[in-house]
């Protein structure tokens, strides 16, 4: 390896080091995981012209092209300017200069999203539209954040294992006069959701205690007795992560909030990060940053100047459940964080 190569700088430029000295893999951002198919020709051109001819669909829905030699990176960046302008500036309305230098940072990772309302019948909102709005709030920035958007509580985008998971939920409206007592909604809620529906006097009855807002009842009902309201609502999970040391599933931070609240929270992330890191960005999982700040301070800063909608619920405390590794039964786990409960 040429020791004059600045690996850290290239990483910020969205090039990842290969195990082969002098070779790198380009990660092309795809906010929300959906773009015009015409851009696949750009991937093909880069892979065949400067790469090794192969292509890898990135684990965060990036378009990854391995085998790029260090000497060719300037040419690749110059070729990328049109793609970056179209996908980032034009599609996401981002105010950033696009030039032959390629991507300005990798701090905020590619926003992941399921296909959502663009296709899926179970989706409660259009994940791609929201992805574009959120991309504008986090990119470009050196402050680290990983985010995934799921159209419904199935959470196909694995938001629970990201710094922020944005999950579409709904509060179905029940038109009792349309209900014929067929029991289909009761069956799907029992098999796919939280069993809050039952039948009584040939009509569906709902216990509102534990509804997760999936909308399965809406899809199952043959008479439209259950319908989705026009208002889009969301559940926000925080602190999830993979990794070798302390992997953990995220926990619910907000429930039944509007899109305006979601955008406001993500807009405050950079301010929160700058406050905790003293304006010195570093690679740090959002969950670790929240741990460093403490949940109460995180909650105060991330909800600053945000007006919550009437239905909104905010977790007053959170109990993390980290994976504990033990060499044997007598060795203390690596994680020494005290448990903290979650309640609304």
C-alpha positions as a Markdown table, in Angstrom:
| # | Residue | x | y | z |
|---|---|---|---|---|
| 1 | Unk | 0.0 | 0.0 | 0.0 |
| 2 | Unk | 1.2 | 3.5 | -0.9 |
| 3 | Unk | 1.5 | 5.1 | 2.5 |
| 4 | Unk | 0.8 | 8.5 | 0.9 |
| 5 | Unk | -2.8 | 7.6 | 0.3 |
| 6 | Unk | -5.1 | 9.2 | 2.8 |
| 7 | Unk | -7.6 | 6.4 | 3.6 |
| 8 | Unk | -9.7 | 8.6 | 5.9 |
| 9 | Unk | -10.1 | 11.3 | 3.3 |
| 10 | Unk | -11.1 | 8.8 | 0.7 |
| 11 | Unk | -13.6 | 7.2 | 3.1 |
| 12 | Unk | -15.3 | 10.7 | 3.5 |
| 13 | Unk | -15.4 | 10.7 | -0.3 |
| 14 | Unk | -17.5 | 7.5 | -0.2 |
| 15 | Unk | -14.6 | 5.2 | -1.2 |
| 16 | Unk | -14.0 | 2.2 | 1.0 |
| 17 | Unk | -10.6 | 0.5 | 1.2 |
| 18 | Unk | -10.2 | -2.9 | -0.3 |
| 19 | Unk | -8.1 | -5.8 | 1.0 |
| 20 | Unk | -6.2 | -5.4 | -2.3 |
| 21 | Unk | -3.6 | -2.6 | -1.9 |
| 22 | Unk | -4.4 | 0.4 | -4.0 |
| 23 | Unk | -8.0 | -0.6 | -4.7 |
| 24 | Unk | -11.2 | 0.9 | -3.4 |
| 25 | Unk | -15.0 | 0.5 | -3.6 |
| 26 | Unk | -17.3 | 3.4 | -4.5 |
| 27 | Unk | -20.5 | 3.7 | -2.6 |
| 28 | Unk | -23.1 | 5.6 | -4.6 |
| 29 | Unk | -25.9 | 7.0 | -2.4 |
| 30 | Unk | -29.5 | 6.1 | -3.2 |
| 31 | Unk | -31.7 | 8.0 | -0.6 |
| 32 | Unk | -34.7 | 5.8 | 0.1 |
| 33 | Unk | -33.4 | 3.0 | -2.1 |
| 34 | Unk | -35.4 | 3.9 | -5.2 |
| 35 | Unk | -34.1 | 5.7 | -8.3 |
| 36 | Unk | -34.8 | 5.9 | -12.0 |
| 37 | Unk | -33.5 | 2.7 | -13.7 |
| 38 | Unk | -31.6 | 4.8 | -16.2 |
| 39 | Unk | -28.9 | 5.4 | -13.6 |
| 40 | Unk | -28.0 | 1.7 | -13.7 |
| 41 | Unk | -26.1 | 2.5 | -16.9 |
| 42 | Unk | -23.9 | 4.8 | -14.9 |
| 43 | Unk | -23.1 | 2.0 | -12.5 |
| 44 | Unk | -22.3 | -0.2 | -15.4 |
| 45 | Unk | -20.1 | 2.4 | -17.0 |
| 46 | Unk | -18.1 | 2.9 | -13.8 |
| 47 | Unk | -17.8 | -0.8 | -13.1 |
| 48 | Unk | -16.6 | -1.6 | -16.6 |
| 49 | Unk | -14.4 | 1.5 | -17.1 |
| 50 | Unk | -12.7 | 1.8 | -13.8 |
| 51 | Unk | -13.8 | -1.0 | -11.6 |
| 52 | Unk | -13.3 | -4.8 | -11.9 |
| 53 | Unk | -16.6 | -5.4 | -13.7 |
| 54 | Unk | -18.6 | -6.4 | -10.7 |
| 55 | Unk | -21.3 | -4.7 | -8.7 |
| 56 | Unk | -22.6 | -5.1 | -5.1 |
| 57 | Unk | -26.0 | -3.9 | -3.9 |
| 58 | Unk | -24.9 | -2.3 | -0.6 |
| 59 | Unk | -26.3 | -3.4 | 2.7 |
| 60 | Unk | -27.6 | 0.2 | 3.1 |
| 61 | Unk | -29.1 | 0.3 | -0.4 |
| 62 | Unk | -26.1 | 2.0 | -1.9 |
| 63 | Unk | -24.8 | 1.1 | -5.3 |
| 64 | Unk | -21.3 | -0.3 | -4.7 |
| 65 | Unk | -18.6 | -0.7 | -7.3 |
| 66 | Unk | -15.4 | -2.5 | -6.2 |
| 67 | Unk | -12.0 | -2.8 | -7.8 |
| 68 | Unk | -11.4 | 1.0 | -8.5 |
| 69 | Unk | -7.7 | 1.8 | -8.6 |
| 70 | Unk | -6.5 | 4.8 | -6.6 |
| 71 | Unk | -5.2 | 6.5 | -9.8 |
| 72 | Unk | -8.7 | 6.4 | -11.3 |
| 73 | Unk | -10.6 | 8.0 | -8.4 |
| 74 | Unk | -10.4 | 11.5 | -9.8 |
| 75 | Unk | -11.9 | 10.3 | -13.1 |
| 76 | Unk | -14.7 | 8.5 | -11.2 |
| 77 | Unk | -15.5 | 11.6 | -9.2 |
| 78 | Unk | -15.6 | 13.7 | -12.2 |
| 79 | Unk | -18.0 | 11.3 | -13.9 |
| 80 | Unk | -20.3 | 11.3 | -10.8 |
| 81 | Unk | -21.1 | 14.9 | -10.8 |
| 82 | Unk | -24.3 | 14.5 | -12.9 |
| 83 | Unk | -25.5 | 11.6 | -10.8 |
| 84 | Unk | -25.0 | 13.5 | -7.6 |
| 85 | Unk | -26.7 | 16.6 | -8.9 |
| 86 | Unk | -29.7 | 14.6 | -10.1 |
| 87 | Unk | -30.1 | 12.2 | -7.1 |
| 88 | Unk | -29.2 | 14.5 | -4.3 |
| 89 | Unk | -29.6 | 18.2 | -5.4 |
| 90 | Unk | -32.6 | 17.9 | -7.8 |
| 91 | Unk | -34.5 | 15.0 | -6.3 |
| 92 | Unk | -34.0 | 15.9 | -2.6 |
| 93 | Unk | -33.7 | 19.7 | -3.0 |
| 94 | Unk | -30.4 | 19.8 | -1.2 |
| 95 | Unk | -28.5 | 23.0 | -1.2 |
| 96 | Unk | -24.9 | 21.9 | -1.9 |
| 97 | Unk | -22.2 | 22.5 | -4.5 |
| 98 | Unk | -21.6 | 19.7 | -6.9 |
| 99 | Unk | -18.3 | 19.6 | -8.6 |
| 100 | Unk | -15.7 | 17.1 | -9.9 |
| 101 | Unk | -14.6 | 16.3 | -6.3 |
| 102 | Unk | -17.4 | 13.7 | -5.8 |
| 103 | Unk | -19.2 | 13.2 | -2.5 |
| 104 | Unk | -18.3 | 15.7 | 0.2 |
| 105 | Unk | -18.9 | 13.4 | 3.2 |
| 106 | Unk | -20.0 | 10.0 | 4.3 |
| 107 | Unk | -21.0 | 11.1 | 7.8 |
| 108 | Unk | -24.7 | 10.8 | 7.4 |
| 109 | Unk | -25.2 | 7.3 | 6.0 |
| 110 | Unk | -27.5 | 6.5 | 3.1 |
| 111 | Unk | -31.2 | 6.6 | 4.2 |
| 112 | Unk | -32.7 | 3.1 | 3.9 |
| 113 | Unk | -36.4 | 2.5 | 3.0 |
| 114 | Unk | -38.7 | -0.3 | 2.1 |
| 115 | Unk | -40.7 | 0.2 | -1.1 |
| 116 | Unk | -43.5 | 1.6 | 1.0 |
| 117 | Unk | -46.5 | 3.4 | -0.5 |
| 118 | Unk | -44.9 | 3.4 | -4.0 |
| 119 | Unk | -46.0 | -0.2 | -4.3 |
| 120 | Unk | -46.8 | -2.2 | -1.1 |
| 121 | Unk | -50.5 | -2.6 | -0.1 |
| 122 | Unk | -49.5 | -2.8 | 3.6 |
| 123 | Unk | -47.7 | 0.5 | 3.6 |
| 124 | Unk | -49.1 | 3.4 | 5.6 |
| 125 | Unk | -47.2 | 6.1 | 3.8 |
| 126 | Unk | -44.8 | 6.8 | 0.9 |
| 127 | Unk | -41.3 | 6.0 | 2.3 |
| 128 | Unk | -39.5 | 7.5 | -0.7 |
| 129 | Unk | -41.1 | 10.9 | -0.4 |
| 130 | Unk | -40.2 | 11.1 | 3.3 |
| 131 | Unk | -36.7 | 9.8 | 2.6 |
| 132 | Unk | -36.1 | 12.7 | 0.2 |
| 133 | Unk | -37.3 | 15.2 | 2.8 |
| 134 | Unk | -35.1 | 13.7 | 5.5 |
| 135 | Unk | -32.1 | 13.5 | 3.2 |
| 136 | Unk | -32.2 | 17.3 | 2.9 |
| 137 | Unk | -31.9 | 17.6 | 6.7 |
| 138 | Unk | -28.9 | 15.2 | 7.2 |
| 139 | Unk | -26.8 | 15.5 | 4.1 |
| 140 | Unk | -24.1 | 16.7 | 3.6 |
| 141 | Unk | -22.9 | 16.5 | 7.2 |
| 142 | Unk | -20.0 | 15.0 | 9.0 |
| 143 | Unk | -22.2 | 14.1 | 12.0 |
| 144 | Unk | -22.9 | 10.4 | 12.0 |
| 145 | Unk | -26.4 | 9.1 | 11.7 |
| 146 | Unk | -28.0 | 5.9 | 10.4 |
| 147 | Unk | -31.7 | 5.9 | 9.5 |
| 148 | Unk | -34.2 | 3.5 | 8.0 |
| 149 | Unk | -37.8 | 4.0 | 7.0 |
| 150 | Unk | -40.5 | 1.3 | 7.0 |
| 151 | Unk | -44.0 | 1.7 | 5.6 |
| 152 | Unk | -45.6 | -0.3 | 8.4 |
| 153 | Unk | -44.8 | -2.1 | 11.7 |
| 154 | Unk | -43.5 | -5.1 | 9.8 |
| 155 | Unk | -40.3 | -2.9 | 9.7 |
| 156 | Unk | -38.9 | -4.5 | 6.6 |
| 157 | Unk | -36.2 | -1.8 | 6.5 |
| 158 | Unk | -35.0 | -2.9 | 10.0 |
| 159 | Unk | -35.4 | 0.5 | 11.5 |
| 160 | Unk | -35.1 | -1.1 | 15.0 |
| 161 | Unk | -31.4 | -1.7 | 14.2 |
| 162 | Unk | -30.6 | 1.9 | 13.2 |
| 163 | Unk | -30.0 | 5.1 | 15.1 |
| 164 | Unk | -33.5 | 6.2 | 14.0 |
| 165 | Unk | -36.2 | 3.9 | 12.7 |
| 166 | Unk | -39.2 | 5.7 | 11.2 |
| 167 | Unk | -42.2 | 3.4 | 11.0 |
| 168 | Unk | -45.5 | 4.2 | 9.4 |
| 169 | Unk | -48.6 | 3.6 | 11.6 |
| 170 | Unk | -52.3 | 4.2 | 11.3 |
| 171 | Unk | -55.3 | 4.6 | 13.5 |
| 172 | Unk | -58.0 | 2.9 | 11.4 |
| 173 | Unk | -61.5 | 4.4 | 11.4 |
| 174 | Unk | -64.3 | 1.9 | 12.1 |
| 175 | Unk | -67.6 | 2.3 | 10.3 |
| 176 | Unk | -69.8 | 0.0 | 12.4 |
| 177 | Unk | -72.7 | 0.1 | 10.1 |
| 178 | Unk | -70.6 | -1.5 | 7.3 |
| 179 | Unk | -69.4 | -4.3 | 9.5 |
| 180 | Unk | -71.0 | -7.7 | 8.6 |
| 181 | Unk | -69.3 | -9.6 | 11.4 |
| 182 | Unk | -67.3 | -11.9 | 9.1 |
| 183 | Unk | -64.4 | -12.0 | 11.5 |
| 184 | Unk | -61.7 | -11.5 | 8.9 |
| 185 | Unk | -60.2 | -8.6 | 10.7 |
| 186 | Unk | -60.2 | -10.5 | 14.0 |
| 187 | Unk | -58.4 | -13.4 | 12.3 |
| 188 | Unk | -55.6 | -11.3 | 10.8 |
| 189 | Unk | -55.1 | -9.3 | 14.0 |
| 190 | Unk | -54.7 | -12.6 | 15.9 |
| 191 | Unk | -52.3 | -14.1 | 13.4 |
| 192 | Unk | -50.3 | -11.1 | 12.3 |
| 193 | Unk | -50.6 | -8.4 | 14.9 |
| 194 | Unk | -51.4 | -7.9 | 18.6 |
| 195 | Unk | -54.8 | -9.6 | 19.0 |
| 196 | Unk | -56.7 | -6.5 | 20.0 |
| 197 | Unk | -59.8 | -7.3 | 17.9 |
| 198 | Unk | -62.7 | -9.6 | 18.8 |
| 199 | Unk | -66.3 | -10.2 | 17.8 |
| 200 | Unk | -69.2 | -9.2 | 19.8 |
| 201 | Unk | -72.9 | -9.3 | 18.7 |
| 202 | Unk | -71.8 | -9.9 | 15.1 |
| 203 | Unk | -69.6 | -6.8 | 15.0 |
| 204 | Unk | -65.9 | -6.2 | 15.4 |
| 205 | Unk | -64.8 | -4.7 | 18.7 |
| 206 | Unk | -61.3 | -3.2 | 19.4 |
| 207 | Unk | -59.3 | -3.0 | 22.6 |
| 208 | Unk | -57.2 | 0.2 | 22.0 |
| 209 | Unk | -54.7 | -0.7 | 24.6 |
| 210 | Unk | -52.1 | -2.4 | 22.4 |
| 211 | Unk | -52.9 | -1.6 | 18.8 |
| 212 | Unk | -49.6 | -1.2 | 16.9 |
| 213 | Unk | -51.2 | 0.7 | 14.0 |
| 214 | Unk | -50.3 | -1.8 | 11.3 |
| 215 | Unk | -53.6 | -1.6 | 9.3 |
| 216 | Unk | -53.9 | -5.3 | 8.7 |
| 217 | Unk | -57.6 | -4.9 | 9.5 |
| 218 | Unk | -58.0 | -2.4 | 6.7 |
| 219 | Unk | -56.6 | -4.8 | 4.2 |
| 220 | Unk | -58.7 | -7.8 | 5.4 |
| 221 | Unk | -62.1 | -6.1 | 5.6 |
| 222 | Unk | -64.3 | -6.9 | 2.5 |
| 223 | Unk | -66.7 | -4.1 | 3.2 |
| 224 | Unk | -64.4 | -1.2 | 4.1 |
| 225 | Unk | -65.7 | -1.1 | 7.6 |
| 226 | Unk | -62.1 | -0.4 | 8.6 |
| 227 | Unk | -60.4 | 2.5 | 6.6 |
| 228 | Unk | -57.2 | 4.4 | 7.0 |
| 229 | Unk | -57.6 | 8.1 | 7.9 |
| 230 | Unk | -55.8 | 10.7 | 5.6 |
| 231 | Unk | -53.5 | 11.8 | 8.4 |
| 232 | Unk | -50.2 | 9.9 | 8.4 |
| 233 | Unk | -48.7 | 9.0 | 11.7 |
| 234 | Unk | -45.3 | 7.5 | 12.7 |
| 235 | Unk | -43.5 | 5.5 | 15.4 |
| 236 | Unk | -39.9 | 6.5 | 16.0 |
| 237 | Unk | -37.4 | 4.1 | 17.4 |
| 238 | Unk | -33.9 | 5.1 | 18.6 |
| 239 | Unk | -30.6 | 3.6 | 19.6 |
| 240 | Unk | -30.5 | 0.4 | 17.6 |
| 241 | Unk | -27.3 | -0.9 | 16.2 |
| 242 | Unk | -25.4 | -3.9 | 15.0 |
| 243 | Unk | -21.6 | -4.4 | 15.7 |
| 244 | Unk | -19.2 | -6.6 | 17.5 |
| 245 | Unk | -19.3 | -5.2 | 21.0 |
| 246 | Unk | -22.8 | -4.0 | 22.0 |
| 247 | Unk | -25.4 | -4.8 | 19.4 |
| 248 | Unk | -28.9 | -4.0 | 20.5 |
| 249 | Unk | -32.4 | -3.4 | 19.2 |
| 250 | Unk | -33.8 | 0.1 | 19.3 |
| 251 | Unk | -36.6 | 1.1 | 21.5 |
| 252 | Unk | -39.7 | 3.3 | 21.0 |
| 253 | Unk | -39.0 | 7.0 | 21.5 |
| 254 | Unk | -42.1 | 8.5 | 19.9 |
| 255 | Unk | -45.4 | 7.1 | 18.9 |
| 256 | Unk | -48.4 | 8.4 | 16.9 |
| 257 | Unk | -46.5 | 11.5 | 15.7 |
| 258 | Unk | -47.0 | 13.5 | 12.5 |
| 259 | Unk | -44.5 | 13.9 | 9.6 |
| 260 | Unk | -43.9 | 17.4 | 10.8 |
| 261 | Unk | -42.7 | 16.1 | 14.2 |
| 262 | Unk | -40.5 | 13.5 | 12.5 |
| 263 | Unk | -38.8 | 16.0 | 10.2 |
| 264 | Unk | -38.3 | 18.4 | 13.2 |
| 265 | Unk | -36.6 | 15.6 | 15.2 |
| 266 | Unk | -34.2 | 14.7 | 12.5 |
| 267 | Unk | -33.5 | 18.4 | 11.8 |
| 268 | Unk | -32.4 | 18.7 | 15.4 |
| 269 | Unk | -30.0 | 15.8 | 15.2 |
| 270 | Unk | -27.0 | 17.8 | 14.0 |
| 271 | Unk | -27.6 | 20.4 | 16.7 |
| 272 | Unk | -27.8 | 17.6 | 19.3 |
| 273 | Unk | -24.6 | 16.0 | 17.9 |
| 274 | Unk | -22.7 | 19.3 | 17.9 |
| 275 | Unk | -23.7 | 19.9 | 21.5 |
| 276 | Unk | -22.6 | 16.6 | 22.8 |
| 277 | Unk | -19.4 | 16.3 | 20.7 |
| 278 | Unk | -18.5 | 20.0 | 21.3 |
| 279 | Unk | -18.6 | 20.7 | 17.6 |
| 280 | Unk | -16.1 | 18.0 | 16.7 |
| 281 | Unk | -17.7 | 15.4 | 14.5 |
| 282 | Unk | -16.6 | 11.8 | 15.0 |
| 283 | Unk | -17.6 | 8.3 | 13.9 |
| 284 | Unk | -20.0 | 7.3 | 16.7 |
| 285 | Unk | -23.3 | 5.4 | 16.6 |
| 286 | Unk | -26.3 | 7.4 | 17.5 |
| 287 | Unk | -27.1 | 5.1 | 20.3 |
| 288 | Unk | -23.7 | 5.6 | 21.8 |
| 289 | Unk | -24.1 | 9.4 | 21.5 |
| 290 | Unk | -27.5 | 9.2 | 23.2 |
| 291 | Unk | -25.9 | 7.1 | 26.0 |
| 292 | Unk | -23.2 | 9.7 | 26.4 |
| 293 | Unk | -25.7 | 12.5 | 26.7 |
| 294 | Unk | -28.2 | 10.6 | 28.8 |
| 295 | Unk | -31.8 | 10.0 | 27.7 |
| 296 | Unk | -33.2 | 13.0 | 29.5 |
| 297 | Unk | -30.8 | 15.5 | 27.8 |
| 298 | Unk | -31.3 | 13.8 | 24.5 |
| 299 | Unk | -35.0 | 14.1 | 24.8 |
| 300 | Unk | -34.8 | 17.8 | 25.7 |
| 301 | Unk | -32.5 | 18.7 | 22.9 |
| 302 | Unk | -34.0 | 16.6 | 20.1 |
| 303 | Unk | -37.5 | 17.9 | 20.9 |
| 304 | Unk | -36.5 | 21.5 | 21.3 |
| 305 | Unk | -38.9 | 23.9 | 19.6 |
| 306 | Unk | -41.1 | 21.0 | 18.3 |
| 307 | Unk | -44.8 | 21.2 | 18.8 |
| 308 | Unk | -46.1 | 17.7 | 19.4 |
| 309 | Unk | -49.5 | 16.7 | 17.9 |
| 310 | Unk | -52.3 | 15.8 | 20.3 |
| 311 | Unk | -52.0 | 12.0 | 19.7 |
| 312 | Unk | -48.2 | 12.0 | 20.3 |
| 313 | Unk | -46.7 | 9.8 | 23.0 |
| 314 | Unk | -43.1 | 10.3 | 24.2 |
| 315 | Unk | -41.1 | 7.6 | 26.1 |
| 316 | Unk | -40.3 | 9.0 | 29.6 |
| 317 | Unk | -37.5 | 6.5 | 30.1 |
| 318 | Unk | -35.9 | 3.7 | 28.1 |
| 319 | Unk | -34.6 | 0.3 | 29.1 |
| 320 | Unk | -31.9 | -0.8 | 26.7 |
| 321 | Unk | -31.3 | -4.5 | 26.1 |
| 322 | Unk | -27.7 | -5.0 | 24.9 |
| 323 | Unk | -26.2 | -8.3 | 23.9 |
| 324 | Unk | -24.0 | -9.5 | 26.7 |
| 325 | Unk | -20.9 | -11.6 | 26.0 |
| 326 | Unk | -19.4 | -13.9 | 28.6 |
| 327 | Unk | -16.3 | -16.0 | 28.3 |
| 328 | Unk | -17.7 | -18.1 | 31.1 |
| 329 | Unk | -20.4 | -17.8 | 33.7 |
| 330 | Unk | -18.2 | -16.1 | 36.2 |
| 331 | Unk | -17.0 | -13.3 | 34.0 |
| 332 | Unk | -18.9 | -10.0 | 34.1 |
| 333 | Unk | -20.6 | -8.9 | 30.8 |
| 334 | Unk | -18.8 | -6.2 | 28.7 |
| 335 | Unk | -21.9 | -4.0 | 29.1 |
| 336 | Unk | -22.1 | -2.3 | 32.4 |
| 337 | Unk | -24.9 | 0.1 | 31.6 |
| 338 | Unk | -27.6 | 0.0 | 34.3 |
| 339 | Unk | -31.1 | -0.9 | 33.1 |
| 340 | Unk | -33.5 | 1.9 | 32.4 |
| 341 | Unk | -37.2 | 1.3 | 32.0 |
| 342 | Unk | -39.5 | 2.5 | 29.2 |
| 343 | Unk | -42.9 | 4.0 | 29.8 |
| 344 | Unk | -45.2 | 6.6 | 28.3 |
